[in-house]
Amino acid sequence: MQGNPGLNPGDAPENQRPERGEPATPAEQPGQEAAASSGGRRPARQRAPKTGDEQGRQAAAKSGAGAGGKPAGQPRQGGQRPAGQPRDGAQRKAPAGKAAPSVPQRPMVKPRLLVRYRTEVVDVLKREFGYSNAMQVPRLRKIVLNIGLGEALKNAGAVEAATRDITAIAGQKPVVTKSRLSIANFGLREGQVVGVMVTLRDARMWHFLDRLANFALPRVRDFRGVPRNSFDGRGSYTLGLADQIVFPEIDYNKIDRLRGLQVTIVTSARTDEEARRFLELLGMPFVRAAEPRRAGSPA
């Protein structure tokens, strides 16, 4: 029985009625008469034309596959990750009870003055001053380097130049010191930069003392030794250097001007005599003490 194209979907035979949720096929669509002549079977649904977004995605997928990219839906090259193998960029955890393998590091070289202090200086000081415990022996606590910059009030580049010099000497970047008070006679205001300083400890402290005593001080012109009485009464020794070019780390052609610096060596000695003997055993070149004049000797 042929369907009448003018009938409504509800008036059509039961085998030609559209399913629930499916839009009714208009009678003017082609294929309606073919469906009626084929025994009442529902005609095949026509595919809707592709939109612009779908055409663009399909073209991009084809171009990516042709350029060597992975098309959509294709498995990753190389297959699945084997069991037990960590992902890319992820570190595999060490099993319980076993420590993770450590990266080999360069062995640290102990300062030779520190080795000399532990093997020779401690025994000599215990014998000379009668220490009953090794903890009573004077130790080196820290070394402070300071450069005063009164010129920084007029020359702004002096701070940068002094920072560069003291960094090369100490191997550590210094801090900038600022004034705490305002002094009208000096044209100084509170908070202005007046110098740079750096504090050395541990291995850098021992290395610097070694370079100071064995390399820098012998390069001073007409050097006869450092003063013996520049102690503060509590084991600290202060030394002033006229210029920074005595250190081999400073290139004379790269400095803007000569600047002096102050070196303070802080020890745990209780008296000046103990601190003097301690530094002398470490190699500090003190001026020779004046020997008492013998009777009958020429003046």
C-alpha positions as a Python dict, from the first residue, in 0.01 Angstrom:
ca = {
    (1, 'M'): (0, 0, 0),
    (2, 'Q'): (146, 328, -106),
    (3, 'G'): (152, 607, 144),
    (4, 'N'): (-25, 925, 68),
    (5, 'P'): (221, 1216, 77),
    (6, 'G'): (-46, 1438, 214),
    (7, 'L'): (-110, 1233, 529),
    (8, 'N'): (20, 1337, 869),
    (9, 'P'): (277, 1119, 1051),
    (10, 'G'): (3, 1004, 1290),
    (11, 'D'): (-221, 894, 1001),
    (12, 'A'): (55, 692, 829),
    (13, 'P'): (62, 316, 862),
    (14, 'E'): (228, 173, 1170),
    (15, 'N'): (537, 49, 983),
    (16, 'Q'): (593, 398, 837),
    (17, 'R'): (552, 595, 1159),
    (18, 'P'): (877, 761, 1287),
    (19, 'E'): (1029, 623, 1605),
    (20, 'R'): (1010, 814, 1934),
    (21, 'G'): (1264, 1094, 1952),
    (22, 'E'): (1317, 1092, 1576),
    (23, 'P'): (1190, 1387, 1375),
    (24, 'A'): (921, 1314, 1125),
    (25, 'T'): (1034, 1298, 767),
    (26, 'P'): (855, 1556, 559),
    (27, 'A'): (660, 1426, 268),
    (28, 'E'): (845, 1650, 23),
    (29, 'Q'): (1185, 1482, 90),
    (30, 'P'): (1310, 1257, -188),
    (31, 'G'): (1306, 886, -114),
    (32, 'Q'): (958, 882, 42),
    (33, 'E'): (806, 720, -262),
    (34, 'A'): (1094, 473, -285),
    (35, 'A'): (1034, 370, 77),
    (36, 'A'): (669, 307, 8),
    (37, 'S'): (743, 99, -300),
    (38, 'S'): (1005, -108, -116),
    (39, 'G'): (758, -272, 114),
    (40, 'G'): (702, 2, 367),
    (41, 'R'): (1061, 13, 502),
    (42, 'R'): (1182, 341, 655),
    (43, 'P'): (1418, 520, 418),
    (44, 'A'): (1779, 573, 520),
    (45, 'R'): (1852, 901, 695),
    (46, 'Q'): (2056, 1144, 496),
    (47, 'R'): (2377, 1274, 654),
    (48, 'A'): (2368, 1641, 735),
    (49, 'P'): (2618, 1857, 548),
    (50, 'K'): (2948, 1927, 734),
    (51, 'T'): (2986, 2257, 906),
    (52, 'G'): (3287, 2481, 872),
    (53, 'D'): (3437, 2371, 1208),
    (54, 'E'): (3419, 2002, 1120),
    (55, 'Q'): (3580, 2061, 781),
    (56, 'G'): (3860, 2261, 945),
    (57, 'R'): (3932, 1988, 1204),
    (58, 'Q'): (3938, 1718, 939),
    (59, 'A'): (4175, 1920, 720),
    (60, 'A'): (4407, 1985, 1017),
    (61, 'A'): (4415, 1614, 1103),
    (62, 'K'): (4508, 1523, 746),
    (63, 'S'): (4780, 1789, 725),
    (64, 'G'): (4927, 1679, 1060),
    (65, 'A'): (4940, 1316, 951),
    (66, 'G'): (5114, 1413, 629),
    (67, 'A'): (5373, 1627, 810),
    (68, 'G'): (5479, 1345, 1038),
    (69, 'G'): (5241, 1420, 1325),
    (70, 'K'): (5027, 1163, 1505),
    (71, 'P'): (4668, 1158, 1366),
    (72, 'A'): (4380, 1152, 1608),
    (73, 'G'): (4302, 806, 1737),
    (74, 'Q'): (4638, 655, 1638),
    (75, 'P'): (4833, 491, 1927),
    (76, 'R'): (5157, 648, 2051),
    (77, 'Q'): (5470, 549, 1865),
    (78, 'G'): (5672, 286, 2044),
    (79, 'G'): (5374, 107, 2197),
    (80, 'Q'): (5286, 100, 2562),
    (81, 'R'): (5535, 179, 2841),
    (82, 'P'): (5691, -143, 2978),
    (83, 'A'): (5602, -235, 3333),
    (84, 'G'): (5847, -97, 3589),
    (85, 'Q'): (5987, 171, 3360),
    (86, 'P'): (5949, 529, 3496),
    (87, 'R'): (5780, 794, 3290),
    (88, 'D'): (5976, 1056, 3102),
    (89, 'G'): (6128, 1311, 3342),
    (90, 'A'): (6023, 1112, 3652),
    (91, 'Q'): (6281, 971, 3892),
    (92, 'R'): (6242, 616, 4005),
    (93, 'K'): (6211, 579, 4379),
    (94, 'A'): (6467, 367, 4556),
    (95, 'P'): (6329, 47, 4712),
    (96, 'A'): (6266, 43, 5083),
    (97, 'G'): (6579, -19, 5288),
    (98, 'K'): (6819, 104, 5017),
    (99, 'A'): (6954, 455, 4987),
    (100, 'A'): (6919, 638, 4658),
    (101, 'P'): (7244, 654, 4458),
    (102, 'S'): (7416, 986, 4521),
    (103, 'V'): (7570, 1199, 4249),
    (104, 'P'): (7951, 1187, 4269),
    (105, 'Q'): (8081, 1520, 4394),
    (106, 'R'): (8420, 1677, 4381),
    (107, 'P'): (8611, 1614, 4706),
    (108, 'M'): (8654, 1930, 4909),
    (109, 'V'): (9012, 2025, 4984),
    (110, 'K'): (9068, 2119, 5347),
    (111, 'P'): (9248, 2448, 5404),
    (112, 'R'): (9611, 2382, 5478),
    (113, 'L'): (9611, 2629, 5768),
    (114, 'L'): (9327, 2433, 5928),
    (115, 'V'): (9523, 2110, 5893),
    (116, 'R'): (9828, 2281, 6039),
    (117, 'Y'): (9623, 2415, 6329),
    (118, 'R'): (9489, 2070, 6420),
    (119, 'T'): (9817, 1883, 6382),
    (120, 'E'): (10075, 2132, 6516),
    (121, 'V'): (9934, 2452, 6668),
    (122, 'V'): (9702, 2285, 6920),
    (123, 'D'): (9981, 2079, 7077),
    (124, 'V'): (10219, 2376, 7098),
    (125, 'L'): (9961, 2603, 7265),
    (126, 'K'): (9860, 2334, 7514),
    (127, 'R'): (10222, 2289, 7612),
    (128, 'E'): (10309, 2660, 7638),
    (129, 'F'): (9999, 2784, 7818),
    (130, 'G'): (9919, 2470, 8016),
    (131, 'Y'): (9571, 2405, 7878),
    (132, 'S'): (9416, 2091, 8026),
    (133, 'N'): (9149, 2062, 7758),
    (134, 'A'): (9175, 2101, 7382),
    (135, 'M'): (8863, 2320, 7386),
    (136, 'Q'): (9058, 2588, 7576),
    (137, 'V'): (9297, 2636, 7286),
    (138, 'P'): (9227, 2961, 7094),
    (139, 'R'): (9035, 2917, 6768),
    (140, 'L'): (8969, 3134, 6468),
    (141, 'R'): (8608, 3254, 6468),
    (142, 'K'): (8571, 3493, 6175),
    (143, 'I'): (8746, 3752, 5959),
    (144, 'V'): (8579, 4082, 5869),
    (145, 'L'): (8684, 4296, 5572),
    (146, 'N'): (8569, 4657, 5553),
    (147, 'I'): (8618, 4939, 5304),
    (148, 'G'): (8514, 5294, 5401),
    (149, 'L'): (8363, 5501, 5122),
    (150, 'G'): (8353, 5865, 5221),
    (151, 'E'): (8378, 5948, 4852),
    (152, 'A'): (8043, 5777, 4791),
    (153, 'L'): (7870, 6102, 4894),
    (154, 'K'): (7993, 6265, 4574),
    (155, 'N'): (8086, 5969, 4353),
    (156, 'A'): (7800, 5722, 4304),
    (157, 'G'): (8021, 5477, 4111),
    (158, 'A'): (8255, 5424, 4405),
    (159, 'V'): (8018, 5174, 4569),
    (160, 'E'): (8007, 4952, 4263),
    (161, 'A'): (8386, 4963, 4218),
    (162, 'A'): (8453, 4883, 4585),
    (163, 'T'): (8202, 4598, 4576),
    (164, 'R'): (8375, 4450, 4274),
    (165, 'D'): (8718, 4470, 4439),
    (166, 'I'): (8620, 4321, 4773),
    (167, 'T'): (8426, 4042, 4600),
    (168, 'A'): (8737, 3943, 4408),
    (169, 'I'): (8948, 3951, 4724),
    (170, 'A'): (8715, 3763, 4958),
    (171, 'G'): (8529, 3542, 4711),
    (172, 'Q'): (8201, 3654, 4867),
    (173, 'K'): (7967, 3941, 4788),
    (174, 'P'): (7974, 4215, 5056),
    (175, 'V'): (7691, 4407, 5217),
    (176, 'V'): (7651, 4783, 5192),
    (177, 'T'): (7679, 4974, 5520),
    (178, 'K'): (7477, 5291, 5573),
    (179, 'S'): (7506, 5575, 5819),
    (180, 'R'): (7296, 5563, 6136),
    (181, 'L'): (7317, 5932, 6223),
    (182, 'S'): (7313, 6263, 6041),
    (183, 'I'): (7626, 6479, 6086),
    (184, 'A'): (7595, 6828, 5942),
    (185, 'N'): (7968, 6908, 5961),
    (186, 'F'): (8049, 6615, 5731),
    (187, 'G'): (7749, 6666, 5505),
    (188, 'L'): (7626, 6322, 5606),
    (189, 'R'): (7262, 6221, 5626),
    (190, 'E'): (7106, 5918, 5787),
    (191, 'G'): (7077, 5621, 5549),
    (192, 'Q'): (7354, 5722, 5308),
    (193, 'V'): (7606, 5460, 5193),
    (194, 'V'): (7935, 5489, 5379),
    (195, 'G'): (8111, 5160, 5300),
    (196, 'V'): (8099, 4789, 5221),
    (197, 'M'): (8191, 4496, 5442),
    (198, 'V'): (8200, 4117, 5428),
    (199, 'T'): (8232, 3850, 5699),
    (200, 'L'): (8419, 3527, 5623),
    (201, 'R'): (8372, 3203, 5814),
    (202, 'D'): (8468, 2834, 5792),
    (203, 'A'): (8679, 2736, 5490),
    (204, 'R'): (8680, 3081, 5325),
    (205, 'M'): (8812, 3231, 5646),
    (206, 'W'): (9109, 2991, 5655),
    (207, 'H'): (9183, 3033, 5284),
    (208, 'F'): (9182, 3412, 5313),
    (209, 'L'): (9419, 3411, 5613),
    (210, 'D'): (9655, 3185, 5419),
    (211, 'R'): (9656, 3419, 5118),
    (212, 'L'): (9693, 3726, 5339),
    (213, 'A'): (9995, 3600, 5532),
    (214, 'N'): (10178, 3424, 5249),
    (215, 'F'): (10090, 3618, 4933),
    (216, 'A'): (9946, 3964, 5002),
    (217, 'L'): (10159, 4099, 5287),
    (218, 'P'): (10495, 4007, 5129),
    (219, 'R'): (10396, 4220, 4827),
    (220, 'V'): (10375, 4535, 5038),
    (221, 'R'): (10656, 4776, 4957),
    (222, 'D'): (10928, 4788, 5224),
    (223, 'F'): (10741, 4536, 5434),
    (224, 'R'): (10901, 4469, 5772),
    (225, 'G'): (10612, 4296, 5945),
    (226, 'V'): (10272, 4376, 6089),
    (227, 'P'): (10238, 4556, 6425),
    (228, 'R'): (10241, 4339, 6735),
    (229, 'N'): (10017, 4559, 6951),
    (230, 'S'): (9706, 4599, 6734),
    (231, 'F'): (9491, 4384, 6964),
    (232, 'D'): (9178, 4498, 7143),
    (233, 'G'): (9237, 4309, 7469),
    (234, 'R'): (8986, 4033, 7389),
    (235, 'G'): (9170, 3834, 7125),
    (236, 'S'): (9080, 4033, 6810),
    (237, 'Y'): (9349, 4169, 6581),
    (238, 'T'): (9293, 4459, 6337),
    (239, 'L'): (9517, 4528, 6040),
    (240, 'G'): (9498, 4814, 5790),
    (241, 'L'): (9617, 4791, 5429),
    (242, 'A'): (9696, 5104, 5229),
    (243, 'D'): (9570, 4970, 4895),
    (244, 'Q'): (9399, 4667, 4747),
    (245, 'I'): (9652, 4587, 4475),
    (246, 'V'): (9862, 4379, 4715),
    (247, 'F'): (9617, 4095, 4656),
    (248, 'P'): (9695, 3897, 4340),
    (249, 'E'): (9323, 3879, 4254),
    (250, 'I'): (9313, 4253, 4174),
    (251, 'D'): (9413, 4367, 3825),
    (252, 'Y'): (9579, 4708, 3839),
    (253, 'N'): (9445, 4800, 3494),
    (254, 'K'): (9082, 4745, 3596),
    (255, 'I'): (9057, 4957, 3912),
    (256, 'D'): (8942, 5319, 3919),
    (257, 'R'): (9157, 5425, 4214),
    (258, 'L'): (9354, 5289, 4512),
    (259, 'R'): (9145, 5213, 4819),
    (260, 'G'): (9255, 5095, 5158),
    (261, 'L'): (9077, 4825, 5352),
    (262, 'Q'): (9056, 4709, 5710),
    (263, 'V'): (9097, 4344, 5814),
    (264, 'T'): (8977, 4227, 6156),
    (265, 'I'): (9071, 3876, 6273),
    (266, 'V'): (8846, 3756, 6556),
    (267, 'T'): (8973, 3470, 6775),
    (268, 'S'): (8852, 3299, 7091),
    (269, 'A'): (9167, 3387, 7287),
    (270, 'R'): (9114, 3541, 7630),
    (271, 'T'): (9428, 3757, 7632),
    (272, 'D'): (9634, 3943, 7375),
    (273, 'E'): (9937, 3725, 7444),
    (274, 'E'): (9749, 3407, 7363),
    (275, 'A'): (9603, 3560, 7045),
    (276, 'R'): (9946, 3688, 6934),
    (277, 'R'): (10108, 3349, 6983),
    (278, 'F'): (9817, 3177, 6809),
    (279, 'L'): (9845, 3396, 6498),
    (280, 'E'): (10222, 3372, 6500),
    (281, 'L'): (10205, 2992, 6484),
    (282, 'L'): (9965, 3020, 6192),
    (283, 'G'): (10223, 3223, 5997),
    (284, 'M'): (10129, 3586, 6063),
    (285, 'P'): (10451, 3788, 6001),
    (286, 'F'): (10474, 4009, 6312),
    (287, 'V'): (10749, 4263, 6361),
    (288, 'R'): (11032, 4117, 6563),
    (289, 'A'): (11023, 4219, 6928),
    (290, 'A'): (11308, 4450, 7035),
    (291, 'E'): (11568, 4241, 7209),
    (292, 'P'): (11696, 4378, 7540),
    (293, 'R'): (12032, 4549, 7500),
    (294, 'R'): (12320, 4375, 7669),
    (295, 'A'): (12558, 4555, 7900),
    (296, 'G'): (12859, 4690, 7715),
    (297, 'S'): (12700, 4668, 7373),
    (298, 'P'): (12698, 4981, 7155),
    (299, 'A'): (12383, 5192, 7166),
}
